[in-house]
């Protein structure tokens, strides 16, 4: 039977997941999704994602692909998958693609967003998805730090222990902080990211933006490739895997 390749975009609330990738124990997004697809197909189905998210990290634009022998209209396929998975995951789009499409290796750019706020914007409705910062620096100061990230850099400063990347050089196309209602959003777009890199960047921006010469000190920390100069890694719950460009 002919095999077809399906590209899906999905959202998920990461709170109750031990990240994307299947592990020996613990509930994962990949595990739950593959279990649902296995029930639907009556056999195991392997899913490949554009990027792995850590425990507690959310997504509203994760992209995956898998191969299927089921020839179902795209709209109905989306509805069918959603009926086999729990309600903290949702397939938002579903489209057939060529066999050369690869969710990870075909990706050109990835976008993450990190949400934080002060006491005025923190409430029970967004507390699961943003981080409380008691004192928010001026947005101009935050952006002065963020602009240093743009371009090609060695991001060793923002690498967590255990990262197995052969190279820590990445290209960041844009990094900006802006207001969205009562929330502050850090949006970063790049070719790819190291393990916990975005959360480490957020913690470091918040560390240095409170200093008088914060932007200059942040730049020194970046260029030093010294992990001890980074700030505390920001909590997972504020981070969203937002979008993938192909």
C-alpha positions as CSV (number, residue, x, y, z in Angstrom):
1,X,0.0,0.0,0.0
2,X,1.3,3.5,-0.9
3,X,2.7,5.5,2.0
4,X,1.8,9.2,2.3
5,X,3.6,11.8,4.4
6,X,1.6,14.1,6.6
7,X,2.7,17.4,8.1
8,X,0.9,18.5,11.2
9,X,1.0,21.6,13.3
10,X,0.1,21.1,17.0
11,X,-0.3,23.1,20.2
12,X,0.1,21.6,23.6
13,X,0.1,22.7,27.3
14,X,3.5,21.5,28.6
15,X,2.6,21.6,32.3
16,X,1.9,17.9,32.7
17,X,4.5,16.6,30.2
18,X,8.1,15.6,30.7
19,X,9.0,17.3,27.5
20,X,8.6,16.3,23.9
21,X,10.8,13.2,23.6
22,X,9.8,9.7,24.7
23,X,11.6,8.7,27.9
24,X,11.8,5.6,30.0
25,X,9.3,7.0,32.4
26,X,7.0,10.0,32.4
27,X,4.3,11.3,30.1
28,X,5.7,13.0,27.0
29,X,4.1,14.7,24.0
30,X,5.7,12.4,21.5
31,X,4.6,9.4,23.5
32,X,1.0,10.5,23.9
33,X,0.8,11.5,20.2
34,X,2.3,8.2,19.0
35,X,0.0,6.2,21.2
36,X,-3.0,8.0,19.7
37,X,-1.8,7.4,16.2
38,X,-1.1,3.8,16.9
39,X,-4.7,3.2,18.0
40,X,-5.9,5.0,14.9
41,X,-3.7,3.1,12.5
42,X,-3.7,-0.3,14.4
43,X,0.1,-0.3,14.3
44,X,3.0,1.8,15.6
45,X,3.6,5.2,14.0
46,X,6.8,7.2,14.4
47,X,6.5,11.0,14.6
48,X,9.4,13.4,13.9
49,X,9.3,16.9,15.3
50,X,10.8,20.2,14.3
51,X,12.3,20.6,17.7
52,X,12.3,19.1,21.2
53,X,10.8,21.0,24.1
54,X,11.7,20.4,27.7
55,X,9.6,19.5,30.6
56,X,6.9,22.1,31.3
57,X,7.5,24.0,28.0
58,X,4.4,24.8,25.9
59,X,3.9,25.0,22.1
60,X,1.5,26.7,19.8
61,X,3.3,26.0,16.6
62,X,5.2,22.7,16.9
63,X,5.5,20.9,13.5
64,X,5.8,17.2,13.0
65,X,5.6,14.7,10.2
66,X,4.8,11.0,10.0
67,X,4.1,8.5,7.2
68,X,0.7,6.9,6.8
69,X,-1.1,4.5,4.5
70,X,-4.5,6.1,5.4
71,X,-5.8,8.1,2.5
72,X,-8.1,10.5,4.4
73,X,-9.0,14.1,3.4
74,X,-6.7,16.5,5.4
75,X,-9.6,18.2,7.4
76,X,-11.0,14.8,8.4
77,X,-7.5,13.5,9.3
78,X,-7.0,16.4,11.7
79,X,-10.4,15.7,13.3
80,X,-9.6,12.0,13.6
81,X,-6.2,12.5,15.2
82,X,-7.7,15.0,17.8
83,X,-10.2,12.3,18.7
84,X,-7.4,10.0,19.7
85,X,-5.3,12.3,21.8
86,X,-6.0,14.1,25.2
87,X,-7.2,17.7,25.4
88,X,-3.9,19.2,26.4
89,X,-2.7,18.5,22.8
90,X,-4.5,19.8,19.8
91,X,-3.7,19.4,16.1
92,X,-4.3,22.8,14.5
93,X,-3.5,21.9,10.8
94,X,-2.9,18.8,8.7
95,X,-1.5,18.7,5.2
96,X,0.0,16.1,2.9
97,X,3.5,16.8,1.8
98,X,6.2,15.2,-0.4
99,X,8.3,12.4,0.8
100,X,11.3,14.7,0.9
101,X,9.8,16.9,3.6
102,X,11.4,16.5,7.0
103,X,10.0,18.4,10.0
104,X,13.4,18.9,11.6
105,X,15.9,19.0,8.7
106,X,13.7,21.0,6.3
107,X,13.2,23.8,8.9
108,X,14.9,27.1,8.1
109,X,13.9,29.2,11.1
110,X,12.4,28.5,14.5
111,X,10.6,31.1,16.7
112,X,10.2,31.0,20.5
113,X,8.3,33.3,22.8
114,X,8.8,33.8,26.5
115,X,6.1,35.5,28.6
116,X,6.7,37.3,31.9
117,X,5.0,40.0,33.8
118,X,4.8,41.9,37.1
119,X,2.2,41.9,39.8
120,X,-0.2,44.0,37.8
121,X,-0.4,41.4,34.9
122,X,-0.2,38.2,37.0
123,X,-3.5,36.4,37.6
124,X,-4.8,32.9,37.9
125,X,-5.8,32.8,34.2
126,X,-2.2,33.3,32.9
127,X,-0.2,32.1,35.8
128,X,0.3,28.7,34.2
129,X,1.8,30.3,31.1
130,X,3.9,33.3,32.3
131,X,6.5,34.1,35.0
132,X,6.2,36.7,37.7
133,X,9.0,39.2,37.8
134,X,8.6,41.5,40.8
135,X,10.5,44.4,39.3
136,X,10.3,44.9,35.5
137,X,13.2,47.0,34.0
138,X,12.4,49.5,31.3
139,X,11.6,47.9,28.0
140,X,14.3,50.0,26.3
141,X,16.9,48.5,28.6
142,X,15.6,45.0,28.0
143,X,15.8,45.5,24.2
144,X,19.3,47.0,24.5
145,X,20.4,43.7,25.9
146,X,18.4,41.6,23.5
147,X,19.9,43.3,20.4
148,X,23.3,41.8,21.2
149,X,22.0,38.4,20.4
150,X,21.3,39.1,16.7
151,X,23.8,37.6,14.3
152,X,26.1,34.6,14.4
153,X,27.6,33.9,17.8
154,X,29.0,31.1,19.9
155,X,26.3,30.8,22.6
156,X,28.3,28.8,25.1
157,X,27.4,31.3,27.8
158,X,23.8,30.2,27.5
159,X,24.5,26.4,27.3
160,X,23.3,24.2,30.1
161,X,25.3,21.3,31.5
162,X,24.5,18.2,29.5
163,X,24.0,19.9,26.1
164,X,25.5,17.4,23.6
165,X,25.7,19.8,20.6
166,X,28.9,19.5,18.6
167,X,28.9,23.2,17.9
168,X,27.4,26.0,20.0
169,X,27.5,28.5,17.1
170,X,24.0,29.6,16.1
171,X,22.4,32.4,14.1
172,X,19.8,34.6,15.6
173,X,17.8,36.6,13.1
174,X,15.9,38.7,15.5
175,X,15.4,39.2,19.3
176,X,13.0,41.7,20.7
177,X,10.9,42.3,23.8
178,X,7.5,44.0,23.6
179,X,4.3,44.4,25.5
180,X,1.2,42.3,24.8
181,X,-1.5,43.6,27.0
182,X,-0.3,43.2,30.6
183,X,2.4,40.8,29.6
184,X,5.9,41.2,28.4
185,X,7.0,39.0,25.6
186,X,10.6,38.0,24.5
187,X,10.5,36.8,20.9
188,X,13.5,35.2,19.4
189,X,13.9,33.8,15.9
190,X,16.9,31.7,14.9
191,X,18.2,28.8,12.8
192,X,18.2,26.5,15.8
193,X,18.7,26.7,19.6
194,X,20.8,24.9,22.2
195,X,19.3,23.0,25.1
196,X,17.6,25.5,27.5
197,X,19.3,28.3,25.6
198,X,16.2,30.6,25.3
199,X,15.4,30.2,29.0
200,X,19.0,30.9,29.9
201,X,19.0,34.1,27.7
202,X,15.8,35.3,29.4
203,X,17.3,34.8,32.9
204,X,20.5,36.6,31.8
205,X,18.7,39.6,30.3
206,X,16.7,40.0,33.5
207,X,20.0,39.8,35.5
208,X,21.9,42.5,33.5
209,X,19.0,44.8,32.6
210,X,18.8,45.8,36.3
211,X,22.4,47.2,36.1
212,X,23.3,50.7,35.1
213,X,25.5,49.4,32.2
214,X,23.4,46.3,31.6
215,X,23.6,46.1,27.8
216,X,27.4,46.4,27.8
217,X,27.7,43.8,30.6
218,X,25.3,41.4,28.8
219,X,27.4,41.7,25.6
220,X,30.5,40.9,27.6
221,X,28.8,37.8,29.1
222,X,27.8,36.6,25.6
223,X,31.3,37.1,24.1
224,X,33.0,35.5,27.2
225,X,31.5,32.0,26.5
226,X,31.6,31.7,30.2
227,X,28.5,29.9,31.7
228,X,29.1,31.4,35.1
229,X,28.3,34.9,33.8
230,X,24.8,33.9,32.7
231,X,21.8,34.5,34.9
232,X,19.5,31.9,36.5
233,X,17.7,29.8,33.9
234,X,14.2,31.1,33.6
235,X,11.3,28.8,34.5
236,X,9.9,26.5,31.8
237,X,6.3,27.6,32.1
238,X,6.8,31.0,30.4
239,X,8.3,29.4,27.2
240,X,6.4,28.6,24.0
241,X,7.7,27.0,20.8
242,X,5.8,29.5,18.6
243,X,6.5,28.8,14.9
244,X,8.6,27.1,12.3
245,X,9.5,28.4,8.9
246,X,10.3,26.2,5.9
